[in-house]
Amino acid sequence: MKVAHAAEVVASEEVLAHLARDPVMARLIERHGPYRWGLHPVFPALVRAVVGQQLSNAVARTMFRRVAEATGLEPGGLLALGEDGLRELGLARAKGRALVELARAQREGYFEGLEALPDEEAAARLVRLRGVGPWTAQMVLIFSLGRMDVWPTGDLGMVRQAERLYRLEGRAAVEALGERFRPWRSAAAHYLWAETDA
């Protein structure tokens, strides 16, 4: 993996060559160009993920902006607002509780050393937190920690694109498809998402 600087993942020739052995992926690489994605600190990324759960993208952006403006995305700001204050911003009680727990975790150093853990251990530490499920943990692995071998079959958009492009049916078939892209499954997922956004 080639990281341009701490804030993004950029394509490497080794990864592109590996993925391009698959004819469908080769077409996607040609269409969308070399992959690249930004990396975001773990705590704000988790806050964004929790706020956006089960909301449309537009509503999720609005709610996240409200929370960011009210708290500065700082643990102290979230703890000062508390569950009731977050509810007044329009968040469900369960999300408010999860955000307060995330703020406490950040303040207590719970995320320190996460980048040094193997993928499975990092994900396991994340999902122990209220409001953080496997999908959210996978998004943090890819978009905060820059992990290159994550295959997020809990992501409906990615699964639908894989089913369409590879003529597959069901999550198990998409899970099996991921094996051909190891150890660069995150980059393959990027191309499936790029096709969703096209």
N, C-alpha and C positions, 0 to 999 in steps of 0.2 A: 504494500500500500504506500502511496505517495501522498503526503500531507503537505500542502503548500505552506501553510502556517497553522497555528492552533485553531483557526476559525473555519477551516473548510477541508473537505476531502476532494481531491482532484484525480482525474483518470491517470492510470499507469498503462503503458503499452502491454505489460504482462497480463493484466486483468482483461483489457480489451481483446487481446489475442485469444485468451481462454474462452471468453464469452462468445466471440465471433465464430468459434467452431460449430456453434449451433446456428443453423440457417435463419431461423426466426429472429434470434437475438442479433445476428449480423445485420439484418435489415433494420432493426430498431436502432442499433448503433449508428448506422449510416444516416438514418432519418433524424436522430436527435443529437448526434455528435458525442464527443467524449463526456462522460458523466462528471458531475460536480455538484456537491451539496454543502451547505453551510452547517457548521457545528455550533450548538447553543448550550450554554451552561445548564447543568442538570436541574437545578431548582426551578428556574423560570420555565424550563421545558415541561417539567412535571405539572406546574401550576397551569400552564396552557392546556395540557392534555386533560387534566381533571375538569377544568372549566368547560372544555369543548365536548365532553362525553355526551353522546346521544343528542347533540344539537346540530343543526345545519351549519355549514361553514360560515355563512353570513352572521347568524345569531351568535355562534361561538366567538367570532372576531369581536363583535360588539361587547359581549360579556367579558372577554379577556381584557379589552381596552378599559372597561369600567373598573375591573379589579386592579389593573396596572396603575390607573390614575389614582385610585383610592389608597393603594398600599405601596406604590413604588416598587412592587415585586420584591419587597424586602420582608424577611421573616417578622421583624418587629412590627411592620405595618399590618401584616395579616393578623398577627396575634392581638394587636391593639383593636382592630376592627372586630375580631371574634366572629363566632358563628352567627350571632344576631345581625351584626353589621353587614356581613356577607349576604345574609338573607335579604336585607334591605336593598342590596344592589341587584337582587333578582335571582340569586343562586338558590338552588334547592338545599334543604337542610343537610342532606348527606354530603353534598359537595362542599358546603361550608365546613363541616366537620373534617372532611378529608384535607382541605386546604390548611386548616389549623394544625392538623397532625403533621403535614408536610413542613410547615413553618417551624414547628418544634424540632422536627428531625434535622432540618437545615441548621438551626441554632445549636443543636447538640453535636454537630459534626458527623451525622449519620452517613452523609454521602462522601466523606473523605476516604480516599483510597479506592473508590469505586473503579477508577480507570485502570487500576492494577489487577483487578480480579478477572478471571476467565469469564466468558460470556454467561455461562449458566449460573455462576455464583453471583455475578452482578445482577442478573435478572431476578434471582431468588431473593436477594437483599431488597430489591425495589418492590417486588410484589408483596412483601410483608407489610407494606404501608397501606393504610386504608385508601381506597379509591384508585389504587394502582394495580391493574390486571396485567396479564401476559402481553397484550397488544401494546399497552403504554410502555411497559418495560422494553419491548423490542424497539419502539420508536426512540427511546432514550439511548439504547445501544447504538443505533444507526446514527441518529441526528445530534447526539451529545458526545458520545464516546468514540464515534467514527469506526465502529466495528464493521468488518467487511463480510462476515459470513452469517448474516441473520436473514432468515427466510420467513417473513411475517404472514403466515397463512391465516391469521386472524383478521387481516385487512381485506375487507370485502372488495374494494376497488382493485387491488392487486390480483386477488383470486379470480375475479370476473374477467380481467384482461388475459390472464393466463389461460383460463378456460376457452376464451374466444380465439386467441391467437394459436393455441396448440390443440384446439378441438378436444378439450378434456371435459370431464364432468365430475364435479365434487372436489371437496377440499383434500381428500386423501390422494387423488390423482395429482393435484397441484403440489402437494407435499412431496410426492415422489419426483415430480419434475425438477424440484429444487436441487436434487442430488447431482444433476449434470452440471450445475454451476458452482459447486463447492470448489475452493474455499472463498468464493467471491459472490455469494448469493445476494448480499446487500446491493451490489452494483446491478445484478440482474433485476432485482425488485425495483430499483431506480428506473430502469428502462420500461418496465411494465407500468409504473406510475406515470412516467412521461407520456406514454401512449394514452393513458386515461385522461390526461390534461390536454392532449392535442386537439 
